[in-house]
Amino acid sequence: MDSLLLGAHSKPSSYLSCRIVNSFDFSKATKSWRCDAFKAVQYPSVGPVQISRSRARNVLSNYSSGSSQRYPISHFVKSSDEFNGRSCKNGSVNAASGQSLESEPEESGNSKSTQKPLQTAIDIFYRFSRPHTVIGTTLSIISVSLLAVERLSDVSPLFLTGVLEAIVPALLMNIYIVGLNQLSDIEIDKVNKPYLPLASGEYSVRTGIMIVTSFAAMSFGLGWVIGSWPLFWALFVSFILGTAYSIDLPFLRWKRFALVAAMCILAVRAVIVQLAFFLHMQTFVYRRPVFFTRPLIFATAFMSFFSVVIALFKDIPDIVGDKIFGIRSFTVRLGQERVFWICVYLLEMAYAVAILVGASSSSPWSKLVIVLGHVILASVLWLRAKSIDLKSKTAITSFYMFIWQLFYAEYLLIPLVR
């Protein structure tokens, strides 16, 4: 016979007032109890006893009449089939183990309640900062700074200080630029990127304005205190182009025009980052005369191709929102598939040039690393491009992030060009 487990106590000293919610299916015994009041529960001093289902039915029948009578129960009832636990005040029922009601330690609760808001705040800001651009900016500055190294002794605390002086204000300006772009594109991002904090409502417009304003001010402040003119001009030009690209004012919001938008990204990623931060290290840190090296010229030319690809590809996953809000990107004009393959062919051409540059190097180890490295990257790009489903936005977005990974990999190879 099916049975219920009943925890018994010879002299109950308190009562648990309960009532049945809706109806009770006696064949399955799956309905739960809802507590009206909970004062105390005495735990059984003896082991569980088995009683028949018919006896349990007699106990429960007192509640099925619809009266307001309350029945004193000194036992904790659990069905052998299923019991759906409920919490009363500070107590909780462990339905799986049949353990008594108890609350978690106060210290643990306080620790969790403190950590959760902090983790949430970090996650929101992480998404707001567009981490793939932060990583790209950091790697590019380190890579270009290494191009100014002429001998092993140049890698010194002076070098590390100079790199840090460049990275910190540049990242602050990077967050200003991506934050301003989100402020200007809230409605578009609700369609294209609803996970961004401003589009999702996790940040208010006022909060977004406060963040971008403070980060721009801190960036310029640090640049001025450091005193490097190449660094300060890099920040200033990036600020002007980033503002003109996004902000919706007369004669601005250049992102509406595909060619101008691409030129803005190319100017920042390909020209300013390469030249300005190289000059910061060469003239301000090492106090050397201006001299454009072969690796620097290669880096500028290669990243010009790469920046055009990023400018074109970033609009491919966003075609729906861009069409709705009248952004005439190349993807909207030419279609996703055509722009996708233009990007792939441009990158393959850049890799071919890089292989020729590596093959012409006078350094055997540089020749081997540069040629082999770019052959591998070009092959991986082609194989990945051939397998992508262009009808899937998820697949296209994933490929866009893969483009950024190739971008990172290139900055690992550039300092080895000799």
C-alpha positions, -999 to 999 in steps of 0.1 A, spaced: 0 0 0 12 35 -8 21 54 23 30 88 37 59 96 59 48 112 91 72 127 116 58 120 151 61 137 184 45 124 216 36 158 231 33 186 205 40 220 222 30 242 192 7 243 162 12 250 125 -20 265 111 -25 256 74 -51 254 48 -55 235 16 -52 256 -16 -77 247 -43 -84 210 -43 -65 178 -34 -61 149 -57 -61 119 -33 -49 95 -60 -17 115 -65 -13 135 -34 5 163 -52 -11 195 -39 9 217 -16 1 233 18 0 271 22 9 284 57 -12 311 72 9 314 103 40 298 117 50 301 153 73 272 160 79 236 148 90 209 172 112 183 155 103 147 159 122 128 186 115 95 170 120 82 135 94 85 107 63 63 110 43 49 81 6 54 80 -19 44 53 -31 67 27 -67 62 40 -57 77 74 -41 106 57 -73 111 37 -93 113 69 -70 140 83 -71 160 51 -109 157 47 -113 182 75 -102 209 51 -122 200 20 -155 211 35 -148 247 27 -152 259 63 -128 283 80 -119 257 107 -82 254 114 -67 220 123 -37 218 147 -10 197 132 20 188 151 35 167 123 53 174 91 36 156 63 55 146 32 40 126 3 60 96 -10 52 107 -45 58 145 -44 57 174 -19 59 209 -30 76 229 -2 67 265 7 84 291 29 68 306 60 84 338 73 121 330 79 118 292 76 121 270 45 113 234 37 138 211 20 114 191 -1 141 167 -14 154 156 20 125 163 42 146 184 66 131 209 89 126 246 82 157 267 88 172 299 75 206 304 60 233 320 82 230 357 83 267 362 75 264 342 43 233 362 32 250 395 38 280 384 18 259 373 -11 238 404 -10 270 425 -12 286 406 -40 257 403 -63 252 441 -69 289 445 -74 291 417 -99 260 431 -117 276 466 -119 308 452 -133 290 431 -159 270 461 -171 300 484 -174 319 456 -191 292 454 -218 291 492 -220 328 495 -226 327 472 -257 356 449 -245 367 438 -280 376 475 -287 394 478 -254 415 447 -261 423 460 -296 434 494 -284 456 479 -257 473 454 -280 478 480 -307 495 504 -284 518 478 -269 527 464 -304 534 498 -319 555 508 -289 576 478 -294 584 491 -329 604 519 -312 626 493 -295 660 492 -312 680 472 -287 672 448 -258 683 475 -233 654 497 -245 630 473 -227 633 489 -193 612 505 -166 613 536 -188 596 517 -216 570 502 -193 562 537 -179 559 551 -214 535 523 -225 514 528 -194 512 566 -200 498 558 -235 474 530 -226 455 546 -197 443 578 -214 438 560 -247 414 535 -230 395 563 -213 391 579 -247 381 546 -262 353 542 -236 341 578 -244 339 570 -281 320 537 -277 298 552 -250 288 582 -271 280 559 -300 256 540 -278 240 572 -265 234 582 -301 221 548 -312 197 537 -283 167 531 -306 189 514 -332 206 492 -306 172 481 -293 169 463 -326 205 454 -334 221 450 -299 194 449 -272 220 435 -247 238 468 -245 231 487 -212 215 518 -226 193 498 -251 183 474 -223 175 502 -198 202 490 -173 218 525 -177 197 556 -180 206 583 -206 217 605 -177 241 578 -164 255 573 -199 261 610 -203 279 612 -169 302 583 -179 312 595 -213 317 631 -200 339 620 -171 359 596 -191 367 622 -218 377 647 -191 400 622 -174 415 612 -207 424 648 -216 435 656 -181 460 626 -180 472 635 -215 479 671 -204 497 661 -172 519 635 -190 530 662 -213 535 641 -245 523 661 -275 520 630 -298 499 614 -272 477 645 -266 471 650 -303 462 613 -307 436 618 -280 423 651 -294 419 638 -330 403 606 -318 378 627 -297 369 649 -328 365 620 -352 346 598 -326 322 627 -318 316 636 -354 310 599 -362 282 594 -337 266 626 -324 234 637 -341 240 673 -349 239 693 -382 267 683 -406 278 655 -381 267 619 -374 291 608 -402 282 571 -396 251 578 -419 275 580 -448 293 547 -455 325 561 -471 330 588 -445 323 564 -417 349 540 -430 374 568 -433 369 578 -397 376 543 -385 406 540 -408 421 573 -396 419 563 -360 428 526 -362 453 527 -390 470 561 -389 466 577 -355 473 546 -334 504 536 -355 520 570 -359 511 589 -328 519 562 -303 551 553 -321 561 590 -320 552 591 -283 577 564 -276 603 576 -301 604 613 -292 589 616 -258 601 585 -240 634 577 -257 641 613 -268 651 603 -303 646 621 -336 616 613 -358 623 583 -380 597 561 -397 610 526 -398 601 498 -423 580 479 -397 561 511 -389 553 516 -426 542 480 -429 520 483 -398 503 514 -411 496 500 -445 484 466 -433 461 481 -406 446 504 -433 433 473 -450 422 458 -417 404 490 -406 384 491 -438 374 455 -432 362 463 -397 344 494 -408 325 474 -435 320 442 -415 306 458 -384 274 468 -403 267 433 -416 249 420 -385 231 453 -380 214 455 -414 178 453 -399 182 482 -376 201 503 -401 174 498 -427 147 509 -402 165 540 -391 179 551 -425 216 543 -420 229 539 -456 257 515 -449 274 495 -476 256 464 -463 222 481 -467 232 492 -503 250 461 -515 236 433 -494 252 412 -467 267 385 -489 285 409 -512 300 430 -484 310 398 -465 331 385 -494 345 420 -501 358 419 -465 373 384 -469 390 392 -502 405 425 -488 419 406 -458 433 378 -480 450 405 -502 465 421 -470 478 387 -459 494 381 -494 513 415 -491 524 406 -456 538 373 -468 558 391 -495 571 416 -469 581 387 -447 598 369 -475 619 399 -483 632 403 -448 670 400 -442 664 383 -409 659 345 -412 639 342 -380 617 372 -390 612 357 -425 601 324 -411 577 337 -384 561 364 -406 556 342 -437 544 311 -417 522 332 -394 503 350 -422 499 318 -442 482 302 -412 460 332 -406 450 335 -443 441 298 -444 421 299 -412 402 329 -425 393 312 -458 382 280 -442 360 298 -417 345 321 -444 335 291 -466 316 274 -438 296 304 -425 258 306 -427 251 341 -440 214 337 -431 222 334 -394 228 367 -375 244 347 -347 269 331 -372 277 365 -387 282 381 -353 305 353 -343 325 358 -375 328 395 -368 343 387 -334 366 363 -353 378 392 -374 387 410 -342 407 380 -331 426 381 -364 432 418 -356 447 409 -322 469 382 -338 483 407 -363 495 430 -336 514 400 -321 532 396 -354 539 432 -363 567 437 -338 585 408 -354 587 424 -388 623 434 -395 
